[in-house]
């Protein structure tokens, strides 16, 4: 018996926590995760994109352990599936797929462009993550805040 009585139990708990945090970030409840500095390490903003896939990787341990095959090929298949599930969060750290981006972030990218996002995120960090997050709870307040950030050229935004 491992930690917490079973290593699968521990992996499932951590997997659920990671998946839950990733889902909360994706649904827009943890906006502050996306305004962090672009940096390497555990506190990079790209970490938010890897949370759900990493949670799925850990949650897959138990179901894949139940896969009893009669041939070595079946064991190889499990290892290949685990390898793929391990690589997906690493890829998400580098390339942020659209399906993992929250709607509010996609809206900002469409209406203000990726170069302007860095200026906006810098202004949000200067304001303080909690104060900024409280100020942009709705689409209307997000648009109001985005329009208040000094810009070189304002783009016409869509509703």
N, C-alpha and C positions, 0 to 999 in steps of 0.2 A: 504494500500500500504506500502510495506516495503522499505528497503534500495535500492536505484536506481529504485524505482517505483515498484519493485517486488522482492521478495526473490529468485524467480527462476532465474531472470536475474543475480543477484549477484552470485548465485551458478553456473550458466552457465559460467560466466566470469572467476571465480576462477577455475572452472573445465577445461575450455579451456586452461588457463595459465598452470595449473599443467600438463595436458595431453601434451601440446606443449613442456614444459621443459623435460618431461619424454621421449617424442619421439626424441627430439634433443639429449638427452643423449644416448638413445638407438642407434641412427644413428651415434654416434661418434663425434658429434659437441661440446659436453661438457665433454671432457675426464677428466678434472680436478675434476669433481664430484666424480670420482671413486678412486682418490688417497688420499682422506681425511683419517684421522685417523679412526680406528675402534673405535667408541665411541657411546654412546647413545645421543639422543637429535636431534635437527633439522639439525645439520651440520654433521651428520654421513654419511659415504659413502653409507650406505644401504638406505638412503633416496631416492637416485636416482632410486632404484628399485620400490619404492612405488608411485612415481609421476603419472605414467600413470594409474594404477588402482585407485588411489585416484581421479584423474580427471574424470574417468568414473563413479565413485560413485556419484560425484557431478552433472555430466551431466545427470545422470539417474533420478534425482528428478522430472524434468518437465514431461518427458514421462510417468513415473509411476504415477504422479498425475492425468493424463488424463484417467487412467485405472478406469473406472466406473463399479463397479460390483454390481450385484443385491443381493449378499449374503455376510455375514460376512467372509465367506471363501475367497472371492476375496480380501478383505482388508488384511486378514492374509497372502495371497500369496504375496501381495505387500510388506508387512513388512518383510517376509522371504527373498525376493529378495534384499531388501535394507540391511538387516543384512548380507547376503552373500557378497554383494558388499562392505560393510564396513569392513568385516574381511579380504578380499583379500589383501588390502594394508598393513594391520598389519602383515599378514603372509609373505608378500614380504620383510618386514623389517628384518625378522629373517632368512628366507630361500629365497635365491635369485634364482628364476627359470631361467633356461638357456635361455628361449625365451625372457627374459628381459635384458639379458647380451649383450652388444655390441660385434660385430664381433672381434674387436681388442683385447678385454679383453678375449674372448674365445680363440683366437689365442695364447695369452700369457700363459693362463692356460695350453693349450695342449703342448706348446713347452718348457715351463720353470717350470711348476708345481705351484700349489697354495702356497707352502712354500716360493718359490723364489719371488712370487709376493709381499709379504710384504717388502722384501729387496728392490725391485724395486720401490715400492710406497714410501718408506722412502727416497730413493735417489731422486725421483721426487719431493717430498715435500721440501727437502733441496735445490734443484735447484730453486724452486719457480714454482707454478702451471702454471703461464702464460708462463714463459720461457720454461718449459717442454712441455706444450701443443703446442707451436710453433715449437718445435724441433721434434715432433712425428706426424706430419700431415698426412704422408702417411705410407703405410705398410712397405716400404723400410726403411724409417727413424725410424720407431718404432723398426724394427728388429735391425738396427744399434745401436740405443740407448740401447735396451735390452742386446745386446752383450757387450756393454761397461760397464754395471753394474757389479762390482766385484761379482763373484760367487764362491762357494766352489767347485761345480762340474758342468761343463757346460754340458747341454743336447744338443743332436743333434736336431736342429729345422727343421721343415718342411717348405716348401715354401708356 
